[in-house]
Amino acid sequence: MVPLAPDSRLIAGVGDIHGRFHRVEAWLDALEQALDRPVDLALAVGDVEAFLLADDHRRKAAKRGMPAEFAGYADGVRSMKRPLYFIGGNNEDFEALHDAPDGFSLAPNVHYLGRAGLKELGGLRVAYLSGIHAPRFYEQPLKRPRSLDTAKQAGYFRASEVDKVQALRDVDVLLVHEWPRGLPQRAQEREVPPPGRTLPSYWIGNPITRRLVETVHPKWVLCGHSHRAFAVTLGNGGRQPSRVACLDQAAKPEEAVFWMEVRGREVVSAGWGTSGQVAWRAGQPWGLGCLPAPSEAPSLETTGS
Protein backbone atom coordinates (compact mmCIF):
# COMPACT_ATOMS: atom_id res chain seq x y z
CA MET A 1 0.00 0.00 0.00
CA VAL A 2 1.41 3.40 -1.05
CA PRO A 3 0.77 6.14 1.54
CA LEU A 4 -1.64 8.87 0.53
CA ALA A 5 -0.20 12.27 -0.29
CA PRO A 6 0.04 14.47 2.83
CA ASP A 7 -1.84 17.34 1.15
CA SER A 8 -4.73 15.16 -0.03
CA ARG A 9 -8.16 14.61 1.56
CA LEU A 10 -9.91 11.32 2.23
CA ILE A 11 -13.60 11.08 1.34
CA ALA A 12 -15.60 7.90 1.88
CA GLY A 13 -18.76 6.86 0.07
CA VAL A 14 -21.17 4.60 1.96
CA GLY A 15 -23.91 2.38 0.53
CA ASP A 16 -27.46 2.06 1.88
CA ILE A 17 -27.01 2.24 5.65
CA HIS A 18 -30.56 1.14 6.56
CA GLY A 19 -30.03 2.26 10.15
CA ARG A 20 -26.73 0.44 10.73
CA PHE A 21 -24.78 3.49 11.90
CA HIS A 22 -22.60 1.73 14.45
CA ARG A 23 -21.10 -0.72 11.99
CA VAL A 24 -20.52 2.04 9.42
CA GLU A 25 -18.62 4.04 12.03
CA ALA A 26 -16.56 0.96 12.87
CA TRP A 27 -15.76 0.46 9.19
CA LEU A 28 -14.62 4.07 8.82
CA ASP A 29 -12.46 3.65 11.95
CA ALA A 30 -10.83 0.63 10.28
CA LEU A 31 -10.28 2.54 7.04
CA GLU A 32 -8.60 5.37 8.93
CA GLN A 33 -6.32 2.91 10.67
CA ALA A 34 -5.41 1.18 7.40
CA LEU A 35 -4.59 4.43 5.62
CA ASP A 36 -3.19 6.17 8.71
CA ARG A 37 -5.38 9.13 7.84
CA PRO A 38 -8.65 10.55 9.19
CA VAL A 39 -11.69 10.42 6.94
CA ASP A 40 -12.52 14.05 6.22
CA LEU A 41 -16.17 13.32 5.43
CA ALA A 42 -18.50 10.55 4.35
CA LEU A 43 -21.14 10.65 1.61
CA ALA A 44 -24.13 8.29 1.90
CA VAL A 45 -26.19 7.43 -1.18
CA GLY A 46 -29.64 7.13 0.43
CA ASP A 47 -31.74 4.65 2.41
CA VAL A 48 -29.94 5.92 5.49
CA GLU A 49 -33.07 5.60 7.67
CA ALA A 50 -32.07 8.18 10.26
CA PHE A 51 -35.20 7.93 12.40
CA LEU A 52 -35.00 10.44 15.22
CA LEU A 53 -37.01 8.31 17.66
CA ALA A 54 -36.64 4.62 18.40
CA ASP A 55 -40.42 4.22 18.17
CA ASP A 56 -40.41 5.75 14.67
CA HIS A 57 -37.77 3.23 13.61
CA ARG A 58 -39.74 0.31 15.00
CA ARG A 59 -42.90 1.42 13.17
CA LYS A 60 -41.55 2.73 9.86
CA ALA A 61 -38.07 1.36 9.08
CA ALA A 62 -37.60 -0.95 6.12
CA LYS A 63 -35.50 -3.25 8.31
CA ARG A 64 -37.30 -3.14 11.63
CA GLY A 65 -35.21 -5.99 13.02
CA MET A 66 -32.15 -3.71 13.11
CA PRO A 67 -31.56 -1.74 16.33
CA ALA A 68 -32.86 1.84 16.29
CA GLU A 69 -29.29 3.15 16.33
CA PHE A 70 -29.79 6.67 15.04
CA ALA A 71 -31.93 7.67 18.02
CA GLY A 72 -28.76 7.64 20.12
CA TYR A 73 -27.14 10.25 17.86
CA ALA A 74 -30.31 12.36 17.75
CA ASP A 75 -30.59 12.58 21.54
CA GLY A 76 -26.87 13.15 22.12
CA VAL A 77 -26.01 9.82 23.74
CA ARG A 78 -23.60 9.07 20.90
CA SER A 79 -21.72 11.37 18.48
CA MET A 80 -20.73 10.79 14.87
CA LYS A 81 -16.91 10.96 14.66
CA ARG A 82 -16.69 12.56 11.22
CA PRO A 83 -19.17 14.53 9.08
CA LEU A 84 -21.74 12.37 7.28
CA TYR A 85 -23.75 13.90 4.43
CA PHE A 86 -26.61 11.89 2.95
CA ILE A 87 -29.27 12.06 0.27
CA GLY A 88 -32.69 10.51 0.58
CA GLY A 89 -33.43 7.09 -0.85
CA ASN A 90 -36.86 5.52 -1.03
CA ASN A 91 -36.75 4.43 2.65
CA GLU A 92 -36.29 7.37 5.00
CA ASP A 93 -37.94 9.29 7.84
CA PHE A 94 -39.76 11.43 5.27
CA GLU A 95 -41.87 13.19 7.87
CA ALA A 96 -38.72 14.59 9.47
CA LEU A 97 -37.12 15.52 6.13
CA HIS A 98 -40.12 17.06 4.37
CA ASP A 99 -39.85 20.63 5.67
CA ALA A 100 -36.16 20.90 4.76
CA PRO A 101 -35.96 20.29 0.98
CA ASP A 102 -32.64 22.15 0.91
CA GLY A 103 -31.19 20.11 3.77
CA PHE A 104 -30.50 20.45 7.48
CA SER A 105 -28.54 18.82 10.31
CA LEU A 106 -30.31 16.00 12.14
CA ALA A 107 -27.56 15.63 14.76
CA PRO A 108 -23.97 16.84 15.20
CA ASN A 109 -22.01 15.72 12.13
CA VAL A 110 -25.10 14.21 10.44
CA HIS A 111 -26.40 16.30 7.56
CA TYR A 112 -29.26 15.74 5.12
CA LEU A 113 -28.26 17.37 1.82
CA GLY A 114 -31.81 17.86 0.58
CA ARG A 115 -33.92 16.65 -2.35
CA ALA A 116 -31.87 18.14 -5.19
CA GLY A 117 -29.10 20.68 -5.64
CA LEU A 118 -25.39 21.30 -5.27
CA LYS A 119 -23.12 21.92 -2.30
CA GLU A 120 -19.38 22.31 -1.90
CA LEU A 121 -18.09 19.58 0.41
CA GLY A 122 -14.45 18.88 1.13
CA GLY A 123 -13.46 21.21 -1.69
CA LEU A 124 -15.58 19.29 -4.22
CA ARG A 125 -18.69 20.41 -6.09
CA VAL A 126 -21.17 17.72 -5.06
CA ALA A 127 -24.51 17.55 -6.87
CA TYR A 128 -27.30 15.35 -5.54
CA LEU A 129 -30.73 13.97 -6.35
CA SER A 130 -32.71 12.12 -3.70
CA GLY A 131 -35.20 9.34 -4.37
CA ILE A 132 -35.98 6.91 -7.18
CA HIS A 133 -38.00 7.16 -10.40
CA ALA A 134 -41.73 6.43 -10.41
CA PRO A 135 -43.24 7.53 -13.75
CA ARG A 136 -46.74 7.95 -12.32
CA PHE A 137 -45.57 10.56 -9.80
CA TYR A 138 -42.81 12.23 -11.82
CA GLU A 139 -44.93 15.27 -12.79
CA GLN A 140 -47.09 15.32 -9.64
CA PRO A 141 -46.54 17.78 -6.77
CA LEU A 142 -44.89 16.44 -3.64
CA LYS A 143 -47.41 15.87 -0.85
CA ARG A 144 -46.70 16.14 2.85
CA PRO A 145 -46.02 12.57 4.09
CA ARG A 146 -48.87 12.13 6.55
CA SER A 147 -49.59 8.46 5.81
CA LEU A 148 -47.77 5.35 4.63
CA ASP A 149 -48.93 6.07 1.08
CA THR A 150 -47.75 9.69 0.96
CA ALA A 151 -44.51 8.70 2.72
CA LYS A 152 -43.84 6.21 -0.06
CA GLN A 153 -44.48 8.90 -2.67
CA ALA A 154 -41.93 11.14 -0.94
CA GLY A 155 -39.27 8.63 -1.97
CA TYR A 156 -39.79 9.46 -5.67
CA PHE A 157 -37.98 12.37 -7.30
CA ARG A 158 -39.96 14.92 -9.30
CA ALA A 159 -39.37 16.57 -12.68
CA SER A 160 -38.61 19.96 -11.15
CA GLU A 161 -35.91 18.40 -8.98
CA VAL A 162 -34.32 16.65 -11.95
CA ASP A 163 -34.39 19.94 -13.89
CA LYS A 164 -32.58 21.66 -11.03
CA VAL A 165 -29.70 19.18 -11.15
CA GLN A 166 -29.71 18.90 -14.95
CA ALA A 167 -28.90 22.62 -15.22
CA LEU A 168 -25.66 22.17 -13.24
CA ARG A 169 -22.22 21.99 -14.80
CA ASP A 170 -18.64 21.54 -13.56
CA VAL A 171 -19.69 18.83 -11.08
CA ASP A 172 -17.08 16.70 -9.34
CA VAL A 173 -19.38 14.13 -7.71
CA LEU A 174 -23.03 13.33 -8.35
CA LEU A 175 -24.91 11.44 -5.62
CA VAL A 176 -28.02 9.54 -6.70
CA HIS A 177 -29.87 6.70 -5.05
CA GLU A 178 -31.00 4.64 -8.03
CA TRP A 179 -28.57 3.51 -10.73
CA PRO A 180 -28.58 5.11 -14.17
CA ARG A 181 -30.21 2.69 -16.64
CA GLY A 182 -27.97 0.64 -18.93
CA LEU A 183 -24.84 0.19 -16.83
CA PRO A 184 -24.60 -3.58 -17.46
CA GLN A 185 -24.90 -3.05 -21.23
CA ARG A 186 -22.24 -0.36 -21.13
CA ALA A 187 -19.89 -2.62 -19.19
CA GLN A 188 -20.48 -5.54 -21.55
CA GLU A 189 -19.60 -3.35 -24.52
CA ARG A 190 -16.17 -2.71 -23.04
CA GLU A 191 -14.96 -5.64 -20.98
CA VAL A 192 -15.58 -9.17 -19.72
CA PRO A 193 -16.54 -9.57 -16.05
CA PRO A 194 -13.65 -10.83 -13.90
CA PRO A 195 -13.84 -14.35 -12.40
CA GLY A 196 -16.58 -14.65 -9.79
CA ARG A 197 -18.44 -11.59 -11.12
CA THR A 198 -21.67 -11.57 -13.08
CA LEU A 199 -23.36 -8.62 -14.72
CA PRO A 200 -26.54 -7.41 -13.00
CA SER A 201 -29.92 -7.58 -14.72
CA TYR A 202 -30.36 -5.19 -17.63
CA TRP A 203 -33.48 -3.64 -16.13
CA ILE A 204 -31.63 -2.16 -13.14
CA GLY A 205 -31.68 1.64 -12.99
CA ASN A 206 -33.81 4.33 -14.60
CA PRO A 207 -33.51 6.37 -17.81
CA ILE A 208 -34.00 9.74 -16.09
CA THR A 209 -30.84 9.37 -14.02
CA ARG A 210 -28.95 8.08 -17.07
CA ARG A 211 -29.96 11.18 -19.03
CA LEU A 212 -28.97 13.33 -16.07
CA VAL A 213 -25.45 11.87 -16.03
CA GLU A 214 -25.09 12.31 -19.78
CA THR A 215 -26.17 15.95 -19.55
CA VAL A 216 -24.23 17.08 -16.47
CA HIS A 217 -21.09 14.97 -17.13
CA PRO A 218 -19.99 14.67 -13.48
CA LYS A 219 -16.51 13.30 -12.96
CA TRP A 220 -17.81 10.67 -10.52
CA VAL A 221 -21.24 9.21 -9.77
CA LEU A 222 -22.01 7.35 -6.53
CA CYS A 223 -25.24 5.38 -6.21
CA GLY A 224 -26.89 2.61 -4.18
CA HIS A 225 -30.39 1.08 -4.03
CA SER A 226 -29.70 -2.17 -5.91
CA HIS A 227 -27.50 -3.62 -3.14
CA ARG A 228 -24.47 -4.66 -5.17
CA ALA A 229 -21.17 -3.13 -6.17
CA PHE A 230 -20.54 -2.16 -9.77
CA ALA A 231 -18.09 -0.01 -11.71
CA VAL A 232 -18.36 1.41 -15.21
CA THR A 233 -17.46 4.55 -17.15
CA LEU A 234 -20.09 6.53 -19.08
CA GLY A 235 -19.36 9.13 -21.73
CA ASN A 236 -17.84 9.32 -25.18
CA GLY A 237 -17.45 11.67 -28.11
CA GLY A 238 -14.65 13.61 -26.49
CA ARG A 239 -16.75 14.61 -23.47
CA GLN A 240 -15.56 14.23 -19.91
CA PRO A 241 -16.11 10.63 -18.80
CA SER A 242 -18.25 9.90 -15.75
CA ARG A 243 -16.90 7.12 -13.53
CA VAL A 244 -19.83 5.37 -11.85
CA ALA A 245 -19.36 3.52 -8.54
CA CYS A 246 -22.41 1.59 -7.32
CA LEU A 247 -22.29 0.58 -3.66
CA ASP A 248 -23.80 -2.38 -1.86
CA GLN A 249 -25.94 -1.97 1.25
CA ALA A 250 -24.09 -1.85 4.57
CA ALA A 251 -23.93 -5.60 5.12
CA LYS A 252 -20.22 -6.17 4.37
CA PRO A 253 -17.63 -3.38 4.05
CA GLU A 254 -15.82 -4.75 0.97
CA GLU A 255 -18.51 -3.45 -1.38
CA ALA A 256 -20.40 -0.98 0.81
CA VAL A 257 -17.49 1.43 1.42
CA PHE A 258 -15.78 3.28 -1.42
CA TRP A 259 -13.03 5.78 -0.62
CA MET A 260 -11.45 8.52 -2.70
CA GLU A 261 -8.17 10.35 -2.24
CA VAL A 262 -8.72 13.93 -3.38
CA ARG A 263 -6.16 16.60 -4.28
CA GLY A 264 -7.61 19.98 -5.17
CA ARG A 265 -10.77 18.99 -7.01
CA GLU A 266 -9.43 15.79 -8.52
CA VAL A 267 -9.74 12.22 -7.30
CA VAL A 268 -6.24 10.79 -7.63
CA SER A 269 -6.81 7.31 -6.20
CA ALA A 270 -9.70 5.21 -4.94
CA GLY A 271 -10.42 1.90 -3.29
CA TRP A 272 -13.10 -0.35 -1.82
CA GLY A 273 -13.64 -1.55 1.74
CA THR A 274 -11.47 -0.88 4.77
CA SER A 275 -8.14 -2.49 3.82
CA GLY A 276 -6.69 0.65 2.27
CA GLN A 277 -5.80 -1.24 -0.92
CA VAL A 278 -5.87 1.04 -3.97
CA ALA A 279 -8.16 -0.16 -6.79
CA TRP A 280 -7.70 2.78 -9.17
CA ARG A 281 -5.31 5.65 -9.82
CA ALA A 282 -5.75 8.72 -12.01
CA GLY A 283 -4.98 7.90 -15.62
CA GLN A 284 -6.11 4.28 -15.35
CA PRO A 285 -9.36 2.93 -16.85
CA TRP A 286 -12.35 2.64 -14.53
CA GLY A 287 -14.52 -0.43 -14.91
CA LEU A 288 -15.25 -3.99 -13.80
CA GLY A 289 -11.57 -4.68 -13.19
CA CYS A 290 -11.59 -2.08 -10.41
CA LEU A 291 -14.17 -3.99 -8.36
CA PRO A 292 -13.03 -5.84 -5.23
CA ALA A 293 -12.79 -9.60 -5.35
CA PRO A 294 -16.14 -11.15 -4.37
CA SER A 295 -16.15 -11.81 -0.64
CA GLU A 296 -17.19 -15.14 0.82
CA ALA A 297 -17.04 -13.85 4.37
CA PRO A 298 -20.33 -14.15 6.28
CA SER A 299 -22.53 -11.08 6.08
CA LEU A 300 -23.31 -8.99 9.12
CA GLU A 301 -26.89 -8.80 7.85
CA THR A 302 -29.52 -9.90 10.34
CA THR A 303 -32.70 -9.32 8.34
CA GLY A 304 -33.88 -9.70 4.78
CA SER A 305 -33.80 -6.91 2.20
C-alpha positions as CSV (number, residue, x, y, z in Angstrom):
1,M,0.0,0.0,0.0
2,V,1.4,3.4,-1.0
3,P,0.8,6.1,1.5
4,L,-1.6,8.9,0.5
5,A,-0.2,12.3,-0.3
6,P,0.0,14.5,2.8
7,D,-1.8,17.3,1.2
8,S,-4.7,15.2,0.0
9,R,-8.2,14.6,1.6
10,L,-9.9,11.3,2.2
11,I,-13.6,11.1,1.3
12,A,-15.6,7.9,1.9
13,G,-18.8,6.9,0.1
14,V,-21.2,4.6,2.0
15,G,-23.9,2.4,0.5
16,D,-27.5,2.1,1.9
17,I,-27.0,2.2,5.7
18,H,-30.6,1.1,6.6
19,G,-30.0,2.3,10.2
20,R,-26.7,0.4,10.7
21,F,-24.8,3.5,11.9
22,H,-22.6,1.7,14.5
23,R,-21.1,-0.7,12.0
24,V,-20.5,2.0,9.4
25,E,-18.6,4.0,12.0
26,A,-16.6,1.0,12.9
27,W,-15.8,0.5,9.2
28,L,-14.6,4.1,8.8
29,D,-12.5,3.6,11.9
30,A,-10.8,0.6,10.3
31,L,-10.3,2.5,7.0
32,E,-8.6,5.4,8.9
33,Q,-6.3,2.9,10.7
34,A,-5.4,1.2,7.4
35,L,-4.6,4.4,5.6
36,D,-3.2,6.2,8.7
37,R,-5.4,9.1,7.8
38,P,-8.6,10.5,9.2
39,V,-11.7,10.4,6.9
40,D,-12.5,14.1,6.2
41,L,-16.2,13.3,5.4
42,A,-18.5,10.5,4.3
43,L,-21.1,10.6,1.6
44,A,-24.1,8.3,1.9
45,V,-26.2,7.4,-1.2
46,G,-29.6,7.1,0.4
47,D,-31.7,4.7,2.4
48,V,-29.9,5.9,5.5
49,E,-33.1,5.6,7.7
50,A,-32.1,8.2,10.3
51,F,-35.2,7.9,12.4
52,L,-35.0,10.4,15.2
53,L,-37.0,8.3,17.7
54,A,-36.6,4.6,18.4
55,D,-40.4,4.2,18.2
56,D,-40.4,5.7,14.7
57,H,-37.8,3.2,13.6
58,R,-39.7,0.3,15.0
59,R,-42.9,1.4,13.2
60,K,-41.5,2.7,9.9
61,A,-38.1,1.4,9.1
62,A,-37.6,-0.9,6.1
63,K,-35.5,-3.2,8.3
64,R,-37.3,-3.1,11.6
65,G,-35.2,-6.0,13.0
66,M,-32.2,-3.7,13.1
67,P,-31.6,-1.7,16.3
68,A,-32.9,1.8,16.3
69,E,-29.3,3.2,16.3
70,F,-29.8,6.7,15.0
71,A,-31.9,7.7,18.0
72,G,-28.8,7.6,20.1
73,Y,-27.1,10.2,17.9
74,A,-30.3,12.4,17.8
75,D,-30.6,12.6,21.5
76,G,-26.9,13.1,22.1
77,V,-26.0,9.8,23.7
78,R,-23.6,9.1,20.9
79,S,-21.7,11.4,18.5
80,M,-20.7,10.8,14.9
81,K,-16.9,11.0,14.7
82,R,-16.7,12.6,11.2
83,P,-19.2,14.5,9.1
84,L,-21.7,12.4,7.3
85,Y,-23.7,13.9,4.4
86,F,-26.6,11.9,3.0
87,I,-29.3,12.1,0.3
88,G,-32.7,10.5,0.6
89,G,-33.4,7.1,-0.8
90,N,-36.9,5.5,-1.0
91,N,-36.8,4.4,2.7
92,E,-36.3,7.4,5.0
93,D,-37.9,9.3,7.8
94,F,-39.8,11.4,5.3
95,E,-41.9,13.2,7.9
96,A,-38.7,14.6,9.5
97,L,-37.1,15.5,6.1
98,H,-40.1,17.1,4.4
99,D,-39.9,20.6,5.7
100,A,-36.2,20.9,4.8
101,P,-36.0,20.3,1.0
102,D,-32.6,22.1,0.9
103,G,-31.2,20.1,3.8
104,F,-30.5,20.4,7.5
105,S,-28.5,18.8,10.3
106,L,-30.3,16.0,12.1
107,A,-27.6,15.6,14.8
108,P,-24.0,16.8,15.2
109,N,-22.0,15.7,12.1
110,V,-25.1,14.2,10.4
111,H,-26.4,16.3,7.6
112,Y,-29.3,15.7,5.1
113,L,-28.3,17.4,1.8
114,G,-31.8,17.9,0.6
115,R,-33.9,16.6,-2.3
116,A,-31.9,18.1,-5.2
117,G,-29.1,20.7,-5.6
118,L,-25.4,21.3,-5.3
119,K,-23.1,21.9,-2.3
120,E,-19.4,22.3,-1.9
121,L,-18.1,19.6,0.4
122,G,-14.5,18.9,1.1
123,G,-13.5,21.2,-1.7
124,L,-15.6,19.3,-4.2
125,R,-18.7,20.4,-6.1
126,V,-21.2,17.7,-5.1
127,A,-24.5,17.6,-6.9
128,Y,-27.3,15.4,-5.5
129,L,-30.7,14.0,-6.3
130,S,-32.7,12.1,-3.7
131,G,-35.2,9.3,-4.4
132,I,-36.0,6.9,-7.2
133,H,-38.0,7.2,-10.4
134,A,-41.7,6.4,-10.4
135,P,-43.2,7.5,-13.7
136,R,-46.7,7.9,-12.3
137,F,-45.6,10.6,-9.8
138,Y,-42.8,12.2,-11.8
139,E,-44.9,15.3,-12.8
140,Q,-47.1,15.3,-9.6
141,P,-46.5,17.8,-6.8
142,L,-44.9,16.4,-3.6
143,K,-47.4,15.9,-0.8
144,R,-46.7,16.1,2.9
145,P,-46.0,12.6,4.1
146,R,-48.9,12.1,6.5
147,S,-49.6,8.5,5.8
148,L,-47.8,5.3,4.6
149,D,-48.9,6.1,1.1
150,T,-47.7,9.7,1.0
151,A,-44.5,8.7,2.7
152,K,-43.8,6.2,-0.1
153,Q,-44.5,8.9,-2.7
154,A,-41.9,11.1,-0.9
155,G,-39.3,8.6,-2.0
156,Y,-39.8,9.5,-5.7
157,F,-38.0,12.4,-7.3
158,R,-40.0,14.9,-9.3
159,A,-39.4,16.6,-12.7
160,S,-38.6,20.0,-11.2
161,E,-35.9,18.4,-9.0
162,V,-34.3,16.7,-12.0
163,D,-34.4,19.9,-13.9
164,K,-32.6,21.7,-11.0
165,V,-29.7,19.2,-11.2
166,Q,-29.7,18.9,-14.9
167,A,-28.9,22.6,-15.2
168,L,-25.7,22.2,-13.2
169,R,-22.2,22.0,-14.8
170,D,-18.6,21.5,-13.6
171,V,-19.7,18.8,-11.1
172,D,-17.1,16.7,-9.3
173,V,-19.4,14.1,-7.7
174,L,-23.0,13.3,-8.3
175,L,-24.9,11.4,-5.6
176,V,-28.0,9.5,-6.7
177,H,-29.9,6.7,-5.0
178,E,-31.0,4.6,-8.0
179,W,-28.6,3.5,-10.7
180,P,-28.6,5.1,-14.2
181,R,-30.2,2.7,-16.6
182,G,-28.0,0.6,-18.9
183,L,-24.8,0.2,-16.8
184,P,-24.6,-3.6,-17.5
185,Q,-24.9,-3.1,-21.2
186,R,-22.2,-0.4,-21.1
187,A,-19.9,-2.6,-19.2
188,Q,-20.5,-5.5,-21.5
189,E,-19.6,-3.3,-24.5
190,R,-16.2,-2.7,-23.0
191,E,-15.0,-5.6,-21.0
192,V,-15.6,-9.2,-19.7
193,P,-16.5,-9.6,-16.0
194,P,-13.7,-10.8,-13.9
195,P,-13.8,-14.3,-12.4
196,G,-16.6,-14.6,-9.8
197,R,-18.4,-11.6,-11.1
198,T,-21.7,-11.6,-13.1
199,L,-23.4,-8.6,-14.7
200,P,-26.5,-7.4,-13.0
201,S,-29.9,-7.6,-14.7
202,Y,-30.4,-5.2,-17.6
203,W,-33.5,-3.6,-16.1
204,I,-31.6,-2.2,-13.1
205,G,-31.7,1.6,-13.0
206,N,-33.8,4.3,-14.6
207,P,-33.5,6.4,-17.8
208,I,-34.0,9.7,-16.1
209,T,-30.8,9.4,-14.0
210,R,-28.9,8.1,-17.1
211,R,-30.0,11.2,-19.0
212,L,-29.0,13.3,-16.1
213,V,-25.4,11.9,-16.0
214,E,-25.1,12.3,-19.8
215,T,-26.2,16.0,-19.6
216,V,-24.2,17.1,-16.5
217,H,-21.1,15.0,-17.1
218,P,-20.0,14.7,-13.5
219,K,-16.5,13.3,-13.0
220,W,-17.8,10.7,-10.5
221,V,-21.2,9.2,-9.8
222,L,-22.0,7.4,-6.5
223,C,-25.2,5.4,-6.2
224,G,-26.9,2.6,-4.2
225,H,-30.4,1.1,-4.0
226,S,-29.7,-2.2,-5.9
227,H,-27.5,-3.6,-3.1
228,R,-24.5,-4.7,-5.2
229,A,-21.2,-3.1,-6.2
230,F,-20.5,-2.2,-9.8
231,A,-18.1,0.0,-11.7
232,V,-18.4,1.4,-15.2
233,T,-17.5,4.6,-17.2
234,L,-20.1,6.5,-19.1
235,G,-19.4,9.1,-21.7
236,N,-17.8,9.3,-25.2
237,G,-17.5,11.7,-28.1
238,G,-14.7,13.6,-26.5
239,R,-16.8,14.6,-23.5
240,Q,-15.6,14.2,-19.9
241,P,-16.1,10.6,-18.8
242,S,-18.2,9.9,-15.7
243,R,-16.9,7.1,-13.5
244,V,-19.8,5.4,-11.8
245,A,-19.4,3.5,-8.5
246,C,-22.4,1.6,-7.3
247,L,-22.3,0.6,-3.7
248,D,-23.8,-2.4,-1.9
249,Q,-25.9,-2.0,1.2
250,A,-24.1,-1.9,4.6
251,A,-23.9,-5.6,5.1
252,K,-20.2,-6.2,4.4
253,P,-17.6,-3.4,4.0
254,E,-15.8,-4.7,1.0
255,E,-18.5,-3.4,-1.4
256,A,-20.4,-1.0,0.8
257,V,-17.5,1.4,1.4
258,F,-15.8,3.3,-1.4
259,W,-13.0,5.8,-0.6
260,M,-11.5,8.5,-2.7
261,E,-8.2,10.4,-2.2
262,V,-8.7,13.9,-3.4
263,R,-6.2,16.6,-4.3
264,G,-7.6,20.0,-5.2
265,R,-10.8,19.0,-7.0
266,E,-9.4,15.8,-8.5
267,V,-9.7,12.2,-7.3
268,V,-6.2,10.8,-7.6
269,S,-6.8,7.3,-6.2
270,A,-9.7,5.2,-4.9
271,G,-10.4,1.9,-3.3
272,W,-13.1,-0.4,-1.8
273,G,-13.6,-1.6,1.7
274,T,-11.5,-0.9,4.8
275,S,-8.1,-2.5,3.8
276,G,-6.7,0.7,2.3
277,Q,-5.8,-1.2,-0.9
278,V,-5.9,1.0,-4.0
279,A,-8.2,-0.2,-6.8
280,W,-7.7,2.8,-9.2
281,R,-5.3,5.7,-9.8
282,A,-5.7,8.7,-12.0
283,G,-5.0,7.9,-15.6
284,Q,-6.1,4.3,-15.4
285,P,-9.4,2.9,-16.9
286,W,-12.3,2.6,-14.5
287,G,-14.5,-0.4,-14.9
288,L,-15.2,-4.0,-13.8
289,G,-11.6,-4.7,-13.2
290,C,-11.6,-2.1,-10.4
291,L,-14.2,-4.0,-8.4
292,P,-13.0,-5.8,-5.2
293,A,-12.8,-9.6,-5.4
294,P,-16.1,-11.2,-4.4
295,S,-16.2,-11.8,-0.6
296,E,-17.2,-15.1,0.8
297,A,-17.0,-13.9,4.4
298,P,-20.3,-14.1,6.3
299,S,-22.5,-11.1,6.1
300,L,-23.3,-9.0,9.1
301,E,-26.9,-8.8,7.9
302,T,-29.5,-9.9,10.3
303,T,-32.7,-9.3,8.3
304,G,-33.9,-9.7,4.8
305,S,-33.8,-6.9,2.2
